[in-house]
C-alpha cells in the first residue's frame, strides 16, 4: 500500500479574498459597494419648519402699472422721458406734432369770440326794441297810435328775443367745438397717469403712431404687494391683517413682513385654492416690482 503524502496548499491573502468574492456572486458585490453610500445618508429625525408650514410664492406687484397708449393718430415730435426716469402724475413724457390742431383751436377761439360779440349786439338790439314796444303800448293807450302800429312794435320785440336765443345757441355750439378741439390739443401731450417710474419706452421721435398704440410703460414703485394662492383648507382660517415673513431669492439677506389685505371669499374649483393679496410693510429696501418672492405660512391646525 502506498503512503499518501499531504502537501500543504499555500494561498496568498489577496487570492483568497478574490476567491471568496467570486463565490458570493453579484449580490455580495452590490452590498459591499452600497455600504459606504448608506452610511453617508442623513437620518430623518423630526419635521422641519417647512414640513409644518406652507410655502407660497408669487411676483411682487404694484396696483398702478400701465402701458400709456396714444389717444390720437399723429407723429411723435419729442420724447421727454427715458426708462428709469422718475415722474410725477401729469408730467409730460412726450409730444405729438400739434401744428394743425393748434391752428384749429385758434380758429375755434376766434369763432367763439365773434359769436359772443354777436350775442351782445343782439341783446342790446332787443333791449332797444323792447323799449320801443313799451313806449308804443303807452301811446296806444293814449290813442296816439293805431292797433296796427302797436302790433308791429310787439312783433319786432318778439323777433329780437328769438334772435337772441338763436345766437345764444350758436355761442354754445362754438364753445363746445372749441372745447372739443382743446381736448384734442391736450391729447398731443403724452403724460404720466400717476407718479412712478418709466419702465419702458416703445416709441421714437418722428414715428407715426395710431390711436391705441403703446408709447410708454409706467409703473408705481409702492406699495409693493404679492398675490398668491393657498389650499382651500386655509379658507376661514386666513384673516385680514395676518402678518407673514417674506423673502426673495434675489436678495437673500433681506427679511420683510407682509400683511394680508384681501382674501378671496370663494374657492377656485379647478385648482381647489383661494387667492390672497398681501402688502409689504415697512421699508421696501432693494425690493422692486417683478421680483419673485416666497411667503412662509403656518399650516392651519
Secondary structure, DSSP 8 states (H G I E B T S, - for coil): ------------HHHHHHHHHHHH-HHHHHHHHHHHHHHHS----S--TTTTEEEEEEEEE-S-EEEEE-SS-EEEEEE---TT-EE-TT-EEEEE--HHHHHHHHHHHHHHHHHHHHHHHHHHHHHHHHHHHHHHHHHHHTTSS-HHHHHHHHHHHHHHHHHHHHHHHHHHHHHHHHHHHHHHHHTTEEE-SSSEEEEEE---TT-EE-TT-EEEEEE---S-EEEEEEEGGGTTT--TT-EEEEE-GGGTT--EEEEEEEE-SS-BTTTTEEEEEEEEES--TT--TT-EEEEEEE---
